[in-house]
Amino acid sequence: MTLKKILYRSILFLGMLILTDQLVGYILDKKYQSNLCNFANGEVNEYIKYKSCDTLFIGSSRVLNMIDPAVLGPKTTNLGKQQKHNYYHTCIVDLLAKNNKLPKKTLILNLEVCDLFMENEPSLINQVNSLKYYYTSNELVQSFINKQGWQERLKFLSSTYRHNSSGLLLVTNSLEGVCLNYPSNGYFPLEPSVYDSIRLARSLMEDFDPIVNKRFNNTIFKNISFVKSICDKNEIQLIIIDAPYYKVHPEYKMASIAIEKYCSKKDIRFIDFKYEKIPGLENKNNWYDNMHTNKNGTKIYNQYLKQKIYQ
């Protein structure tokens, strides 16, 4: 085979590969955009397309499982997500702002104080990967993903790479008719069970490992400032909270003090429920584990939170 033929076939193969990638990427984009199910950010799509509220809670599972909008008011919505923390939340706020879907009055952001320790940054960056779809359209998402290395810029030359974590589900779930929907207000309660006490005891051992790298992550402060600027621009009140624990890691205190000082300087209301004495939550029967109240504990926490916010 001559060099000319090899070159020709290589160019033809590369062209077909690019064309296939673009076609599959286009199909997956359409699947992603129409997805309203409980995977591949369907809850974000649903909120942007169909929902609005006066008060919006954003946070991790400690919002998803611990904030019941029915207790806090009919115009309140929960947009919490499991295992997603500050970098991801900041991107979500930016996406809502760019789609004109911010709450009308108040944004309440649950900030996990552990995010402030630098040793958790790799996890924070990795969590943004679930927003890969927005890499080419949102600078903030792109900047966080690019922190993983220069190779990310090359990977995103592929249209299908944006869907490499959930692309298969977008196709198979659609074909099989699998679509678990979020509750309309976004709240997933943790029902009390006989296993709560066992889970609580286990988590009290697992959650108290020493923090190795106690250096603070300054990006967290920048993210707080960024969210505040968005809220100020849209005349929205920003409140930052940290949900209660059954027992608090002793090294969280220094991080809480740093966040409180920064919020005070930026004129942001910060309510640290970790150190609030909430009557009823000293009872271990109201806890799912050390970090999450069960449904009974959530009722107690939400009534207290409601009084605290609106006092």
Residue pairs with C-beta under 8 A, 6 or more apart in sequence:
21 158
21 159
21 160
22 159
24 159
24 160
25 158
25 159
25 160
25 162
25 163
26 159
28 159
28 160
28 162
28 163
28 167
28 170
28 171
29 133
29 159
29 162
29 163
31 170
31 171
31 174
32 40
32 41
32 45
32 133
32 163
32 166
32 170
33 45
34 45
35 41
35 42
35 45
35 170
36 42
36 45
36 46
36 49
36 179
36 181
37 173
37 178
37 179
37 180
37 181
38 179
38 180
38 181
38 182
39 166
39 169
39 173
39 180
40 166
40 169
40 170
41 130
41 131
41 133
42 182
43 79
43 81
43 182
43 186
44 79
44 92
44 95
46 182
47 77
47 79
47 96
47 101
48 95
48 96
48 99
48 101
51 77
51 101
52 101
52 103
52 104
53 75
53 76
53 77
53 103
53 104
54 73
54 75
54 76
54 103
54 104
54 105
54 106
55 72
55 73
55 75
55 76
55 77
55 103
55 105
55 106
55 107
55 108
56 76
56 77
56 79
56 102
56 103
56 106
56 107
56 108
57 63
57 67
57 69
57 76
57 77
57 78
57 79
57 80
57 108
57 109
57 110
57 186
58 79
58 80
58 89
58 92
58 93
58 107
58 108
58 109
58 110
59 67
59 80
59 89
59 109
59 110
59 111
59 112
59 243
60 80
60 81
60 82
60 83
60 84
60 85
60 110
60 112
61 80
61 81
61 82
61 83
61 292
62 80
62 110
62 112
62 243
62 291
62 292
63 78
63 79
63 80
63 110
63 243
64 78
64 80
64 81
64 82
64 186
64 187
64 188
65 80
65 187
65 188
65 189
65 190
65 288
65 292
65 293
65 298
66 243
66 292
66 293
66 298
66 301
66 302
67 78
67 80
67 187
67 298
67 302
67 305
68 78
68 185
68 187
68 189
68 298
68 299
68 302
69 76
69 77
69 78
69 185
69 186
69 187
70 185
70 187
71 299
71 302
71 303
71 306
72 302
72 305
72 306
73 306
75 104
76 185
77 103
77 185
77 186
78 185
78 186
78 187
79 92
79 186
80 110
80 186
81 88
83 127
84 127
84 130
85 112
85 115
85 120
85 123
85 124
85 127
86 111
86 112
86 115
86 124
86 220
86 223
87 124
87 125
87 127
87 128
87 144
87 219
87 223
88 124
88 127
88 128
88 130
88 131
89 109
90 140
90 223
90 226
90 227
91 128
91 131
91 134
91 138
91 140
91 141
91 144
93 102
93 107
93 109
93 227
93 230
94 138
94 140
94 141
94 226
94 230
95 131
95 134
95 138
95 141
96 102
97 230
97 234
98 138
102 230
102 231
102 234
102 236
103 236
104 236
105 236
105 237
106 236
106 237
106 238
106 239
107 227
107 231
107 236
107 237
107 238
107 239
108 239
108 240
108 241
108 309
109 227
109 238
109 239
109 240
109 241
110 240
110 241
110 242
110 243
111 220
111 224
111 240
111 241
111 242
111 259
112 242
113 242
113 252
113 255
113 256
113 259
113 272
113 274
114 120
114 249
114 252
114 255
115 124
115 217
115 220
116 216
116 217
116 220
116 255
116 258
116 259
117 211
117 213
117 214
117 215
117 216
117 217
117 255
118 213
118 214
118 215
118 216
118 217
119 211
119 212
119 213
120 217
121 217
121 219
124 217
125 144
125 145
125 147
125 148
126 148
128 141
128 144
128 145
129 145
129 165
130 165
130 166
131 138
131 141
132 141
132 145
132 156
132 161
132 162
132 163
132 164
132 165
133 162
133 163
134 141
135 141
135 142
135 145
135 156
135 162
136 142
136 156
136 162
140 226
145 152
146 152
146 153
155 161
156 162
160 167
163 170
172 178
173 179
182 188
189 294
189 295
189 298
190 288
190 292
190 293
190 294
190 295
190 298
191 294
191 295
192 285
192 288
192 294
192 295
192 296
193 294
196 284
196 285
196 287
196 288
196 289
196 294
197 284
197 285
199 288
199 289
200 246
200 284
200 287
200 288
200 289
200 290
202 289
203 289
203 290
203 291
204 246
204 247
204 290
207 247
207 249
207 290
207 291
208 247
208 249
210 251
211 249
211 251
214 251
214 254
216 255
216 258
221 262
224 240
224 259
224 262
224 263
224 266
224 268
225 266
227 238
228 238
228 266
228 268
230 236
231 237
231 238
237 269
238 268
238 269
239 268
239 269
239 270
239 271
239 309
240 259
240 263
240 268
240 269
240 270
240 271
241 270
241 271
241 272
241 273
241 305
242 256
242 259
242 271
242 272
242 273
242 274
243 273
243 274
243 291
243 301
244 273
244 274
244 276
244 278
244 281
244 293
244 301
245 274
245 290
245 291
246 281
246 284
246 287
246 289
246 290
246 291
247 290
248 274
248 275
252 274
256 272
256 274
256 275
259 270
259 272
260 270
260 272
263 269
263 270
264 270
271 305
271 308
271 309
273 301
273 304
273 305
273 308
276 304
276 308
278 300
278 301
278 304
279 300
279 304
280 286
280 297
280 300
281 287
281 293
281 297
281 300
281 301
285 296
286 293
286 294
286 296
286 297
286 300
287 293
287 294
287 297
288 294
288 297
293 300
293 301
